Amino acid sequence: MANTELLRKTLQHIKDNPEQWDQKRWHKDFAGWSLRLGIPDVKVNTDADGIETLYQGDDRVWIDDIATKAEELLQLDRGQAIRLFCGANTMDDLSALVDEFATFG
C-alpha cells in the first residue's frame, strides 16, 4: 500500500511552491521532494562548482539513488515509481497519479 500521507504532502508542497519544482531535475522533482519532506536530515547543498545536490546528513545522495530511495519511502512498486517520476509529467499528471496511487495503493 502506498504511503498516502507522503504522496499527498509532496504534491501539496509542489503545488504551494511551483517555483521550487522541476520535474526534469532529480533534486527538485517529485522523487527529490518526497525525500526532502519524508526524511528530516535530507537537505540540498551546493558544491564547489555551484551544483545543487541532495545530502542525507553528511552523505551525498547520488542521482541514481534518489528514485530508488523515493520509491521505497513512498511504498510504490517500480511501475508506479516510473510513472510518477517521469520528467514529462505536468502538475495535472502528478495530481492524477497521486489520486490513483492513494486510492488503490
C-alpha positions in Angstrom: 0.0 0.0 0.0 1.3 3.4 -1.0 2.4 6.0 1.6 -0.6 8.1 1.0 0.3 10.7 3.6 3.7 11.4 2.0 2.3 11.3 -1.6 -0.2 14.0 -0.7 2.2 16.0 1.4 4.7 16.1 -1.5 2.1 17.0 -4.1 0.8 19.8 -1.9 4.3 21.2 -1.4 4.9 21.2 -5.1 1.5 22.9 -5.7 2.2 25.5 -3.0 5.8 26.1 -4.2 5.8 25.6 -8.0 9.0 27.7 -8.3 10.8 25.1 -6.4 9.6 22.2 -8.6 11.3 21.0 -11.8 10.2 17.5 -12.9 13.4 17.2 -15.0 15.8 17.7 -12.1 16.1 14.9 -9.6 16.6 17.0 -6.6 13.6 19.2 -7.5 11.2 16.6 -8.9 8.6 14.6 -7.1 11.1 12.0 -6.1 13.6 14.6 -4.7 10.8 16.4 -2.8 9.5 13.2 -1.3 12.9 12.6 0.1 13.3 16.1 1.4 9.9 16.1 3.0 9.9 12.5 4.2 13.4 12.2 5.7 14.2 15.0 8.1 18.0 15.1 7.5 17.8 15.2 3.7 18.9 18.7 2.6 20.2 20.4 -0.6 23.8 21.5 -0.6 25.6 23.4 -3.3 29.0 22.0 -4.2 32.2 24.0 -5.1 31.0 24.1 -8.8 27.6 25.6 -7.8 25.7 22.4 -8.4 22.9 21.6 -6.1 22.8 18.1 -4.7 20.9 16.2 -2.0 22.6 15.1 1.1 21.4 12.9 3.9 23.4 14.1 6.9 27.0 14.2 5.6 26.4 11.7 2.8 25.7 12.7 -0.7 22.5 11.1 -2.2 23.6 10.3 -5.8 21.2 10.9 -8.6 20.9 7.2 -9.4 19.8 6.5 -5.7 17.1 9.2 -5.5 14.4 7.3 -7.4 15.1 4.0 -5.5 15.0 5.7 -2.1 11.8 7.7 -3.0 10.2 4.5 -4.4 10.8 2.8 -1.1 9.8 5.8 1.0 6.6 6.2 -0.9 5.9 2.5 -0.9 5.4 2.3 -4.6 6.0 -0.5 -7.0 8.5 0.0 -9.8 5.8 0.7 -12.4 4.2 3.3 -10.2 7.5 5.0 -9.5 8.4 5.2 -13.2 5.1 6.8 -14.0 5.3 9.3 -11.1 8.9 10.3 -11.6 8.7 10.7 -15.4 10.3 14.0 -16.4 7.4 14.8 -18.8 4.8 14.9 -16.0 2.8 18.1 -15.6 1.2 19.2 -12.4 -2.1 17.8 -13.6 -0.3 14.4 -14.3 1.1 14.4 -10.8 -2.3 15.1 -9.2 -3.9 12.3 -11.2 -1.2 9.8 -10.3 -1.2 10.7 -6.6 -5.0 10.3 -6.6 -4.7 7.0 -8.3 -2.0 5.6 -6.1 -3.6 7.0 -2.9 -6.9 5.3 -3.8 -5.7 2.0 -5.0 -2.3 1.6 -3.3 
